[in-house]
Amino acid sequence: MKLSLSKIVDGCRLGTLINLGRKGVHSMDIPGCLLYTKMGSAPHLTHDTLQMVKGVPVVAQLSLATLADLHEVLAEYKEGTGKFIGMPESVLYCSLHDSVICCPPGYNSNKAVSIWGCRGRMEMTASKFMAIQRVIQPDWFQCLSDGDTIVGEISKKRAKKSVDRSLSFLDECLQLQEESPELQQSLMIGVIEGGDILEERLRSARETAKRPVAGFLLDGFQGNTMAKETKLELLSSVTAELPEDKPRLIHGIGRPDEVLECIERGVDIFESCFPYQVTERGCALSFSYNYQPNPETAASSAAVLYQDDFGPLVKGCSCYCCQNHSRAYVHHLLMTNELLAGVLLMMHNLQHYFGFFCSIRDALRENKLDQLKKSVIS
């Protein structure tokens, strides 16, 4: 994998990740997002319906928490997770946790990190973690780390411990990867920890950058336990310590305004679990990401009853749902608990979200990110 940056403006990075996947034939534009999946499938969608969504990212995200339960099955299968889940050509990224699921705090130790799957809590030592990665055979994977620092205020001692543990896990995992022929083509993503303690965040960034990792995950910024000003200050300080030629990922940040704030502080890659969370609430994304709006065609806001609204979810949207169905029909599906409601909303929400990232890249090329930000916030 190689990162080619074409532009850096006020901290925002525009570029392309090339030579992705085991064959090195894929590429990904940044800023961008991953395809959020549940055990290899986009929630509510089959592979066929996913193909009807425009702009689907080339990198699909799976979580170890869901795959660990399939460890024995995948070991018997022996041909890797990509083929097992029907995505042999996709680039697979294995994260430690599913960002949609809240993990109980207080279960990590110096020797193991706890993850929660269908069978409950599982303790992951570095050796067990890497043994499962050898079976999964991902293209990228998040290294084992102690990210249990996002519940309330933590002490400097706890932040230091999270960094020490994460660096220790990283060193052990790198050593085990070097000894594993099955993982020679897999890329390890180093994890930046340290809670809300600036000193520890910087130490984590500097030390992780010294290791031969392929990229960096900025962990522990999800949720609302950290003040917004603190979060943004930490992101700016941490990314300033990281090398420019490697991608920076972040988990748990999906709201459009927060995404833009992170991009302004040097973050490259996000998840796409936000459209799923919106779908689960029975809602459709409808924010504007047009940074060159035409006042004559701008949609007006009106209070209407969805059951009597026969227009599309979003005027001008080209997704399958908006082209073929009305708000009234989707409202009916939701009221009658039809499974099709989740399918149609997920198709719309994913395409809307992927279009948002495409608009971000276009705005960066044209130096109009400020206009895009105003459009989103309005």
Contacts in CASP RR format, 6 or more apart in sequence:
PFRMAT RR
TARGET T0000
AUTHOR 0000-0000-0000
METHOD contacts of the structure
MODEL  1
MKLSLSKIVDGCRLGTLINLGRKGVHSMDIPGCLLYTKMGSAPHLTHDTL
QMVKGVPVVAQLSLATLADLHEVLAEYKEGTGKFIGMPESVLYCSLHDSV
ICCPPGYNSNKAVSIWGCRGRMEMTASKFMAIQRVIQPDWFQCLSDGDTI
VGEISKKRAKKSVDRSLSFLDECLQLQEESPELQQSLMIGVIEGGDILEE
RLRSARETAKRPVAGFLLDGFQGNTMAKETKLELLSSVTAELPEDKPRLI
HGIGRPDEVLECIERGVDIFESCFPYQVTERGCALSFSYNYQPNPETAAS
SAAVLYQDDFGPLVKGCSCYCCQNHSRAYVHHLLMTNELLAGVLLMMHNL
QHYFGFFCSIRDALRENKLDQLKKSVIS
1 17 0 8 1.000
1 18 0 8 1.000
1 19 0 8 1.000
1 20 0 8 1.000
1 21 0 8 1.000
1 140 0 8 1.000
1 187 0 8 1.000
1 214 0 8 1.000
2 17 0 8 1.000
2 18 0 8 1.000
2 19 0 8 1.000
3 15 0 8 1.000
3 16 0 8 1.000
3 17 0 8 1.000
3 18 0 8 1.000
3 30 0 8 1.000
3 245 0 8 1.000
3 246 0 8 1.000
3 247 0 8 1.000
4 15 0 8 1.000
4 16 0 8 1.000
4 17 0 8 1.000
4 18 0 8 1.000
5 13 0 8 1.000
5 14 0 8 1.000
5 15 0 8 1.000
5 244 0 8 1.000
5 245 0 8 1.000
6 14 0 8 1.000
6 15 0 8 1.000
6 16 0 8 1.000
7 13 0 8 1.000
7 14 0 8 1.000
7 15 0 8 1.000
7 364 0 8 1.000
7 365 0 8 1.000
8 14 0 8 1.000
8 244 0 8 1.000
9 364 0 8 1.000
9 367 0 8 1.000
9 369 0 8 1.000
10 264 0 8 1.000
11 239 0 8 1.000
11 264 0 8 1.000
11 265 0 8 1.000
11 266 0 8 1.000
12 31 0 8 1.000
12 263 0 8 1.000
12 264 0 8 1.000
12 266 0 8 1.000
12 364 0 8 1.000
12 369 0 8 1.000
13 30 0 8 1.000
13 31 0 8 1.000
13 244 0 8 1.000
13 263 0 8 1.000
13 266 0 8 1.000
13 268 0 8 1.000
14 30 0 8 1.000
14 31 0 8 1.000
14 361 0 8 1.000
14 364 0 8 1.000
14 365 0 8 1.000
15 29 0 8 1.000
15 30 0 8 1.000
16 27 0 8 1.000
16 28 0 8 1.000
16 29 0 8 1.000
16 30 0 8 1.000
17 27 0 8 1.000
17 28 0 8 1.000
17 29 0 8 1.000
17 30 0 8 1.000
17 247 0 8 1.000
18 27 0 8 1.000
19 27 0 8 1.000
20 26 0 8 1.000
20 27 0 8 1.000
20 28 0 8 1.000
20 58 0 8 1.000
20 59 0 8 1.000
20 91 0 8 1.000
20 139 0 8 1.000
21 91 0 8 1.000
21 139 0 8 1.000
21 185 0 8 1.000
22 139 0 8 1.000
22 185 0 8 1.000
26 58 0 8 1.000
26 91 0 8 1.000
27 58 0 8 1.000
28 57 0 8 1.000
28 58 0 8 1.000
28 59 0 8 1.000
28 91 0 8 1.000
28 269 0 8 1.000
29 361 0 8 1.000
30 247 0 8 1.000
30 268 0 8 1.000
30 269 0 8 1.000
30 361 0 8 1.000
31 259 0 8 1.000
31 263 0 8 1.000
31 267 0 8 1.000
31 268 0 8 1.000
31 269 0 8 1.000
31 270 0 8 1.000
31 357 0 8 1.000
31 360 0 8 1.000
31 361 0 8 1.000
31 364 0 8 1.000
32 57 0 8 1.000
32 268 0 8 1.000
32 269 0 8 1.000
32 270 0 8 1.000
32 357 0 8 1.000
32 360 0 8 1.000
32 361 0 8 1.000
33 57 0 8 1.000
33 269 0 8 1.000
33 270 0 8 1.000
33 271 0 8 1.000
33 272 0 8 1.000
33 353 0 8 1.000
33 354 0 8 1.000
33 357 0 8 1.000
34 57 0 8 1.000
34 59 0 8 1.000
34 60 0 8 1.000
34 61 0 8 1.000
34 93 0 8 1.000
34 269 0 8 1.000
34 270 0 8 1.000
34 271 0 8 1.000
34 272 0 8 1.000
35 42 0 8 1.000
35 56 0 8 1.000
35 57 0 8 1.000
35 59 0 8 1.000
35 60 0 8 1.000
35 61 0 8 1.000
35 90 0 8 1.000
35 272 0 8 1.000
36 42 0 8 1.000
36 43 0 8 1.000
36 61 0 8 1.000
36 271 0 8 1.000
36 272 0 8 1.000
36 273 0 8 1.000
36 275 0 8 1.000
36 276 0 8 1.000
37 43 0 8 1.000
37 60 0 8 1.000
37 61 0 8 1.000
37 62 0 8 1.000
38 66 0 8 1.000
38 98 0 8 1.000
39 62 0 8 1.000
39 66 0 8 1.000
39 67 0 8 1.000
39 70 0 8 1.000
39 85 0 8 1.000
40 60 0 8 1.000
40 62 0 8 1.000
40 81 0 8 1.000
40 85 0 8 1.000
40 87 0 8 1.000
41 47 0 8 1.000
41 50 0 8 1.000
41 85 0 8 1.000
42 50 0 8 1.000
42 346 0 8 1.000
42 350 0 8 1.000
43 276 0 8 1.000
43 279 0 8 1.000
43 346 0 8 1.000
44 279 0 8 1.000
44 339 0 8 1.000
44 342 0 8 1.000
44 343 0 8 1.000
44 345 0 8 1.000
44 346 0 8 1.000
45 53 0 8 1.000
45 343 0 8 1.000
45 346 0 8 1.000
45 347 0 8 1.000
45 350 0 8 1.000
47 86 0 8 1.000
47 87 0 8 1.000
49 343 0 8 1.000
49 347 0 8 1.000
50 56 0 8 1.000
52 320 0 8 1.000
52 347 0 8 1.000
53 319 0 8 1.000
53 320 0 8 1.000
53 347 0 8 1.000
53 350 0 8 1.000
53 351 0 8 1.000
53 354 0 8 1.000
54 318 0 8 1.000
54 319 0 8 1.000
54 351 0 8 1.000
54 354 0 8 1.000
54 355 0 8 1.000
55 351 0 8 1.000
55 354 0 8 1.000
55 355 0 8 1.000
55 358 0 8 1.000
56 350 0 8 1.000
56 354 0 8 1.000
57 272 0 8 1.000
57 354 0 8 1.000
58 90 0 8 1.000
58 91 0 8 1.000
59 90 0 8 1.000
59 91 0 8 1.000
59 92 0 8 1.000
59 93 0 8 1.000
59 139 0 8 1.000
59 140 0 8 1.000
59 269 0 8 1.000
60 87 0 8 1.000
60 90 0 8 1.000
60 91 0 8 1.000
60 92 0 8 1.000
60 93 0 8 1.000
61 93 0 8 1.000
61 94 0 8 1.000
61 95 0 8 1.000
61 271 0 8 1.000
61 272 0 8 1.000
62 81 0 8 1.000
62 85 0 8 1.000
62 92 0 8 1.000
62 93 0 8 1.000
62 94 0 8 1.000
62 95 0 8 1.000
62 136 0 8 1.000
62 138 0 8 1.000
63 94 0 8 1.000
63 95 0 8 1.000
63 96 0 8 1.000
63 97 0 8 1.000
63 98 0 8 1.000
64 94 0 8 1.000
64 95 0 8 1.000
64 96 0 8 1.000
64 97 0 8 1.000
64 115 0 8 1.000
64 124 0 8 1.000
64 129 0 8 1.000
64 132 0 8 1.000
64 136 0 8 1.000
64 142 0 8 1.000
65 96 0 8 1.000
65 97 0 8 1.000
65 98 0 8 1.000
65 101 0 8 1.000
65 115 0 8 1.000
65 116 0 8 1.000
65 117 0 8 1.000
66 98 0 8 1.000
66 117 0 8 1.000
66 118 0 8 1.000
67 74 0 8 1.000
67 81 0 8 1.000
67 94 0 8 1.000
67 132 0 8 1.000
67 136 0 8 1.000
68 115 0 8 1.000
68 117 0 8 1.000
68 122 0 8 1.000
68 124 0 8 1.000
68 132 0 8 1.000
69 117 0 8 1.000
69 118 0 8 1.000
69 119 0 8 1.000
71 132 0 8 1.000
71 135 0 8 1.000
74 80 0 8 1.000
74 81 0 8 1.000
74 84 0 8 1.000
74 135 0 8 1.000
74 136 0 8 1.000
75 135 0 8 1.000
77 84 0 8 1.000
80 135 0 8 1.000
80 136 0 8 1.000
80 137 0 8 1.000
81 92 0 8 1.000
81 136 0 8 1.000
81 137 0 8 1.000
81 138 0 8 1.000
82 88 0 8 1.000
82 90 0 8 1.000
82 92 0 8 1.000
82 137 0 8 1.000
91 139 0 8 1.000
91 140 0 8 1.000
92 136 0 8 1.000
92 138 0 8 1.000
92 139 0 8 1.000
92 140 0 8 1.000
93 138 0 8 1.000
93 139 0 8 1.000
93 140 0 8 1.000
93 141 0 8 1.000
93 142 0 8 1.000
93 189 0 8 1.000
94 133 0 8 1.000
94 136 0 8 1.000
94 138 0 8 1.000
94 140 0 8 1.000
94 141 0 8 1.000
94 142 0 8 1.000
95 141 0 8 1.000
95 142 0 8 1.000
95 251 0 8 1.000
96 113 0 8 1.000
96 115 0 8 1.000
96 142 0 8 1.000
96 144 0 8 1.000
96 145 0 8 1.000
97 103 0 8 1.000
97 115 0 8 1.000
97 116 0 8 1.000
97 251 0 8 1.000
98 273 0 8 1.000
99 222 0 8 1.000
99 251 0 8 1.000
99 252 0 8 1.000
99 271 0 8 1.000
99 273 0 8 1.000
100 273 0 8 1.000
100 276 0 8 1.000
100 277 0 8 1.000
101 116 0 8 1.000
103 114 0 8 1.000
103 115 0 8 1.000
103 116 0 8 1.000
103 148 0 8 1.000
104 116 0 8 1.000
105 148 0 8 1.000
105 151 0 8 1.000
106 148 0 8 1.000
107 114 0 8 1.000
107 121 0 8 1.000
107 148 0 8 1.000
108 114 0 8 1.000
108 146 0 8 1.000
108 147 0 8 1.000
108 148 0 8 1.000
108 165 0 8 1.000
110 165 0 8 1.000
110 168 0 8 1.000
111 125 0 8 1.000
112 123 0 8 1.000
112 124 0 8 1.000
112 125 0 8 1.000
113 123 0 8 1.000
113 124 0 8 1.000
113 129 0 8 1.000
113 144 0 8 1.000
113 145 0 8 1.000
113 146 0 8 1.000
113 147 0 8 1.000
113 169 0 8 1.000
114 121 0 8 1.000
114 122 0 8 1.000
114 123 0 8 1.000
114 124 0 8 1.000
115 121 0 8 1.000
115 122 0 8 1.000
115 124 0 8 1.000
116 122 0 8 1.000
124 132 0 8 1.000
124 144 0 8 1.000
126 144 0 8 1.000
126 169 0 8 1.000
126 172 0 8 1.000
126 173 0 8 1.000
126 176 0 8 1.000
127 172 0 8 1.000
127 176 0 8 1.000
129 144 0 8 1.000
129 169 0 8 1.000
129 173 0 8 1.000
130 173 0 8 1.000
130 176 0 8 1.000
130 177 0 8 1.000
130 180 0 8 1.000
130 183 0 8 1.000
133 141 0 8 1.000
133 183 0 8 1.000
133 186 0 8 1.000
134 180 0 8 1.000
134 182 0 8 1.000
134 183 0 8 1.000
137 182 0 8 1.000
137 183 0 8 1.000
137 186 0 8 1.000
138 186 0 8 1.000
139 185 0 8 1.000
139 186 0 8 1.000
139 187 0 8 1.000
140 186 0 8 1.000
140 187 0 8 1.000
140 188 0 8 1.000
140 189 0 8 1.000
140 214 0 8 1.000
141 186 0 8 1.000
141 187 0 8 1.000
141 188 0 8 1.000
141 189 0 8 1.000
142 189 0 8 1.000
142 190 0 8 1.000
142 191 0 8 1.000
142 217 0 8 1.000
143 166 0 8 1.000
143 169 0 8 1.000
143 170 0 8 1.000
143 173 0 8 1.000
143 188 0 8 1.000
143 189 0 8 1.000
143 190 0 8 1.000
143 191 0 8 1.000
143 213 0 8 1.000
144 166 0 8 1.000
144 169 0 8 1.000
144 170 0 8 1.000
144 173 0 8 1.000
145 162 0 8 1.000
145 165 0 8 1.000
145 166 0 8 1.000
145 169 0 8 1.000
145 170 0 8 1.000
145 190 0 8 1.000
145 191 0 8 1.000
145 193 0 8 1.000
145 219 0 8 1.000
146 161 0 8 1.000
146 162 0 8 1.000
146 165 0 8 1.000
146 166 0 8 1.000
146 169 0 8 1.000
146 193 0 8 1.000
147 162 0 8 1.000
147 166 0 8 1.000
147 191 0 8 1.000
147 193 0 8 1.000
147 219 0 8 1.000
147 220 0 8 1.000
148 162 0 8 1.000
149 158 0 8 1.000
149 159 0 8 1.000
149 162 0 8 1.000
149 193 0 8 1.000
149 194 0 8 1.000
149 195 0 8 1.000
149 196 0 8 1.000
149 220 0 8 1.000
150 195 0 8 1.000
150 220 0 8 1.000
150 221 0 8 1.000
150 222 0 8 1.000
150 223 0 8 1.000
150 225 0 8 1.000
150 226 0 8 1.000
151 225 0 8 1.000
152 225 0 8 1.000
153 196 0 8 1.000
153 225 0 8 1.000
154 195 0 8 1.000
154 196 0 8 1.000
154 197 0 8 1.000
156 197 0 8 1.000
156 199 0 8 1.000
156 200 0 8 1.000
159 193 0 8 1.000
159 194 0 8 1.000
159 195 0 8 1.000
159 196 0 8 1.000
159 197 0 8 1.000
159 200 0 8 1.000
160 194 0 8 1.000
160 197 0 8 1.000
160 200 0 8 1.000
162 193 0 8 1.000
162 194 0 8 1.000
162 195 0 8 1.000
162 200 0 8 1.000
163 193 0 8 1.000
163 194 0 8 1.000
163 200 0 8 1.000
163 203 0 8 1.000
163 204 0 8 1.000
163 207 0 8 1.000
166 191 0 8 1.000
166 193 0 8 1.000
166 204 0 8 1.000
166 208 0 8 1.000
167 204 0 8 1.000
167 207 0 8 1.000
167 208 0 8 1.000
170 190 0 8 1.000
170 191 0 8 1.000
170 208 0 8 1.000
170 211 0 8 1.000
170 213 0 8 1.000
171 211 0 8 1.000
173 188 0 8 1.000
174 188 0 8 1.000
174 211 0 8 1.000
174 212 0 8 1.000
174 213 0 8 1.000
177 183 0 8 1.000
177 184 0 8 1.000
177 186 0 8 1.000
177 188 0 8 1.000
187 214 0 8 1.000
187 215 0 8 1.000
188 213 0 8 1.000
188 214 0 8 1.000
189 213 0 8 1.000
189 214 0 8 1.000
189 215 0 8 1.000
189 216 0 8 1.000
189 217 0 8 1.000
189 249 0 8 1.000
190 208 0 8 1.000
190 211 0 8 1.000
190 213 0 8 1.000
190 215 0 8 1.000
190 216 0 8 1.000
190 217 0 8 1.000
191 208 0 8 1.000
191 216 0 8 1.000
191 217 0 8 1.000
191 219 0 8 1.000
192 201 0 8 1.000
192 204 0 8 1.000
192 205 0 8 1.000
192 208 0 8 1.000
192 216 0 8 1.000
192 217 0 8 1.000
192 218 0 8 1.000
192 219 0 8 1.000
192 238 0 8 1.000
193 200 0 8 1.000
193 201 0 8 1.000
193 204 0 8 1.000
193 219 0 8 1.000
193 220 0 8 1.000
194 200 0 8 1.000
194 201 0 8 1.000
194 204 0 8 1.000
195 201 0 8 1.000
195 220 0 8 1.000
195 226 0 8 1.000
196 226 0 8 1.000
196 230 0 8 1.000
196 231 0 8 1.000
196 234 0 8 1.000
198 233 0 8 1.000
198 234 0 8 1.000
198 237 0 8 1.000
201 234 0 8 1.000
201 237 0 8 1.000
201 238 0 8 1.000
202 237 0 8 1.000
202 238 0 8 1.000
202 241 0 8 1.000
204 238 0 8 1.000
205 216 0 8 1.000
205 238 0 8 1.000
205 241 0 8 1.000
205 242 0 8 1.000
206 241 0 8 1.000
208 216 0 8 1.000
209 216 0 8 1.000
209 241 0 8 1.000
209 242 0 8 1.000
209 243 0 8 1.000
213 246 0 8 1.000
214 246 0 8 1.000
214 247 0 8 1.000
215 246 0 8 1.000
215 247 0 8 1.000
215 248 0 8 1.000
215 249 0 8 1.000
216 242 0 8 1.000
216 246 0 8 1.000
216 247 0 8 1.000
216 248 0 8 1.000
216 249 0 8 1.000
217 248 0 8 1.000
217 249 0 8 1.000
217 250 0 8 1.000
217 251 0 8 1.000
218 235 0 8 1.000
218 238 0 8 1.000
218 239 0 8 1.000
218 248 0 8 1.000
218 249 0 8 1.000
218 250 0 8 1.000
218 267 0 8 1.000
219 251 0 8 1.000
220 226 0 8 1.000
220 251 0 8 1.000
221 231 0 8 1.000
221 234 0 8 1.000
221 235 0 8 1.000
221 250 0 8 1.000
221 251 0 8 1.000
221 252 0 8 1.000
221 253 0 8 1.000
222 251 0 8 1.000
222 252 0 8 1.000
222 253 0 8 1.000
223 252 0 8 1.000
226 234 0 8 1.000
232 261 0 8 1.000
232 265 0 8 1.000
235 262 0 8 1.000
235 265 0 8 1.000
235 266 0 8 1.000
235 267 0 8 1.000
236 265 0 8 1.000
239 248 0 8 1.000
239 265 0 8 1.000
239 266 0 8 1.000
239 267 0 8 1.000
242 248 0 8 1.000
247 268 0 8 1.000
247 269 0 8 1.000
248 266 0 8 1.000
248 267 0 8 1.000
248 268 0 8 1.000
248 269 0 8 1.000
249 267 0 8 1.000
249 268 0 8 1.000
249 269 0 8 1.000
249 270 0 8 1.000
250 262 0 8 1.000
250 267 0 8 1.000
250 269 0 8 1.000
250 270 0 8 1.000
251 271 0 8 1.000
252 271 0 8 1.000
252 273 0 8 1.000
253 259 0 8 1.000
253 262 0 8 1.000
253 267 0 8 1.000
253 270 0 8 1.000
253 271 0 8 1.000
254 270 0 8 1.000
254 271 0 8 1.000
254 272 0 8 1.000
254 273 0 8 1.000
254 274 0 8 1.000
255 274 0 8 1.000
256 287 0 8 1.000
256 289 0 8 1.000
256 356 0 8 1.000
256 376 0 8 1.000
257 373 0 8 1.000
257 376 0 8 1.000
257 377 0 8 1.000
259 270 0 8 1.000
259 356 0 8 1.000
259 360 0 8 1.000
260 360 0 8 1.000
260 369 0 8 1.000
260 372 0 8 1.000
260 373 0 8 1.000
260 376 0 8 1.000
262 270 0 8 1.000
263 360 0 8 1.000
263 369 0 8 1.000
264 369 0 8 1.000
270 357 0 8 1.000
272 350 0 8 1.000
272 353 0 8 1.000
272 354 0 8 1.000
274 353 0 8 1.000
275 285 0 8 1.000
275 346 0 8 1.000
275 349 0 8 1.000
275 350 0 8 1.000
275 352 0 8 1.000
275 353 0 8 1.000
276 346 0 8 1.000
276 349 0 8 1.000
278 284 0 8 1.000
278 285 0 8 1.000
278 345 0 8 1.000
278 349 0 8 1.000
279 342 0 8 1.000
279 345 0 8 1.000
279 346 0 8 1.000
279 349 0 8 1.000
282 334 0 8 1.000
282 341 0 8 1.000
282 342 0 8 1.000
282 345 0 8 1.000
283 345 0 8 1.000
284 313 0 8 1.000
284 314 0 8 1.000
284 330 0 8 1.000
284 345 0 8 1.000
284 348 0 8 1.000
284 349 0 8 1.000
284 352 0 8 1.000
285 314 0 8 1.000
285 348 0 8 1.000
285 349 0 8 1.000
285 352 0 8 1.000
285 353 0 8 1.000
286 313 0 8 1.000
286 314 0 8 1.000
286 352 0 8 1.000
287 356 0 8 1.000
287 376 0 8 1.000
288 375 0 8 1.000
288 376 0 8 1.000
288 378 0 8 1.000
289 355 0 8 1.000
289 356 0 8 1.000
289 359 0 8 1.000
289 360 0 8 1.000
289 372 0 8 1.000
289 375 0 8 1.000
289 376 0 8 1.000
290 359 0 8 1.000
290 375 0 8 1.000
291 359 0 8 1.000
291 362 0 8 1.000
291 363 0 8 1.000
291 368 0 8 1.000
291 369 0 8 1.000
291 371 0 8 1.000
291 372 0 8 1.000
291 375 0 8 1.000
292 368 0 8 1.000
292 371 0 8 1.000
293 375 0 8 1.000
299 315 0 8 1.000
306 327 0 8 1.000
306 328 0 8 1.000
306 330 0 8 1.000
306 331 0 8 1.000
307 328 0 8 1.000
307 331 0 8 1.000
307 332 0 8 1.000
307 335 0 8 1.000
308 328 0 8 1.000
309 326 0 8 1.000
309 327 0 8 1.000
309 328 0 8 1.000
309 331 0 8 1.000
310 326 0 8 1.000
310 327 0 8 1.000
310 328 0 8 1.000
311 326 0 8 1.000
311 327 0 8 1.000
311 328 0 8 1.000
312 321 0 8 1.000
312 322 0 8 1.000
312 323 0 8 1.000
312 325 0 8 1.000
312 326 0 8 1.000
312 327 0 8 1.000
313 319 0 8 1.000
313 321 0 8 1.000
313 322 0 8 1.000
313 327 0 8 1.000
313 330 0 8 1.000
313 348 0 8 1.000
314 322 0 8 1.000
314 348 0 8 1.000
314 352 0 8 1.000
316 322 0 8 1.000
317 323 0 8 1.000
317 348 0 8 1.000
317 351 0 8 1.000
317 352 0 8 1.000
318 351 0 8 1.000
319 347 0 8 1.000
319 348 0 8 1.000
319 351 0 8 1.000
319 352 0 8 1.000
320 344 0 8 1.000
320 347 0 8 1.000
320 348 0 8 1.000
321 330 0 8 1.000
321 344 0 8 1.000
321 345 0 8 1.000
321 347 0 8 1.000
321 348 0 8 1.000
322 348 0 8 1.000
325 344 0 8 1.000
330 341 0 8 1.000
330 344 0 8 1.000
330 345 0 8 1.000
332 338 0 8 1.000
333 340 0 8 1.000
333 341 0 8 1.000
333 342 0 8 1.000
333 344 0 8 1.000
334 341 0 8 1.000
356 376 0 8 1.000
359 372 0 8 1.000
360 369 0 8 1.000
360 372 0 8 1.000
363 369 0 8 1.000
363 371 0 8 1.000
363 372 0 8 1.000
END
